Amino acid sequence: MSPSRADDRLSQLSQTLWRQRAQVERLLYRLEVQQMVLSSGRSRWIDMSARDVEDAIEDLRTEELLRAAHVAAVAPILGVSATSSLSEIADATGEPWSQILRDHQSTFLTLIGSIESVSRDNKDLLSRGLHDTRDFMARMSSSPGFDGYSHQGVATRALARPTMVDWDV
C-alpha cells in the first residue's frame, strides 16, 4: 500500500490515542474525586463516585476496541502483528509517527502510574472505613444498657437494635 494509506491509518490511530488519553485523564480525575469523597468521611457521595469511576472505565473499554481496530488496520501495512504494542508499531514506522506514538506511550505510562497510585490509596481508605465501621458496630452491640438512640439523641432501650441494610440486594 502507498505511504499515504499508511499515514491515513496512523493518523486515525493517533486520533484514537488522543481520545484515549483524554479518557484516561478523566478516569484519573474521577478517582481523585472519589479519594476526596472517601477522605472527607462523608458517605453520601460514595456510590455516585464509584459509578463515575465505573462509567469512565467502560468508556475507556469502548475506545480500546477502536484502538485495537486501528492497530489491526495499520499492522499489515507496517508488516507487524495485528496485536502489536504501541512500542512495536512505533518501531515499524518512520518519523514523525515514531515520535508521535512514543509520546502517546510515555503519557499513557505516566497516567497509568498515577491511576495505580490513587486506586491503591482509595482501596486503603475504603478498607480503613470498613474496619472502623465494623469496630463501631462491635462496640455498639457489646455496649450494655442501650439498644439505640431516640430522636433527641438520648440512648434508650426502647428502640429496636440498629440494623444494617444492603441496598445492592
Residue pairs with C-beta under 8 A, 6 or more apart in sequence:
1 77
5 77
6 74
6 77
6 78
6 93
7 97
9 70
9 73
9 74
9 77
10 74
10 93
10 97
10 100
10 101
12 70
12 73
13 67
13 70
13 71
13 74
13 89
13 101
14 97
14 100
14 101
14 104
16 63
16 66
16 67
16 70
17 67
17 86
17 101
17 104
18 104
19 63
19 66
20 60
20 63
20 64
20 67
20 108
21 104
21 107
21 108
21 111
23 56
23 59
23 60
23 63
24 60
24 108
24 111
24 112
24 115
25 111
26 56
26 59
27 53
27 56
27 57
27 60
27 115
28 111
28 114
28 115
28 118
30 49
30 52
30 53
30 56
31 53
31 115
31 118
31 119
31 122
32 118
33 49
33 52
34 46
34 49
34 50
34 52
34 53
34 122
35 118
35 121
35 122
35 125
37 45
37 46
37 49
38 46
38 49
38 122
38 125
38 126
38 129
39 125
71 82
71 83
71 84
71 89
72 82
74 89
75 81
75 82
75 84
75 89
76 82
78 89
78 92
78 93
79 92
80 88
80 89
80 92
81 88
84 92
86 101
86 104
86 105
86 108
87 102
87 105
89 101
90 97
90 98
90 101
90 102
90 105
91 98
93 101
137 162
137 164
140 162
141 161
145 155
145 157
146 155
146 156
146 157
147 156
147 157
147 158
147 159
147 160
147 161
147 162
148 155
148 156
148 159
148 160
148 161
148 162
149 155
149 156
149 159
150 156
150 158
150 159
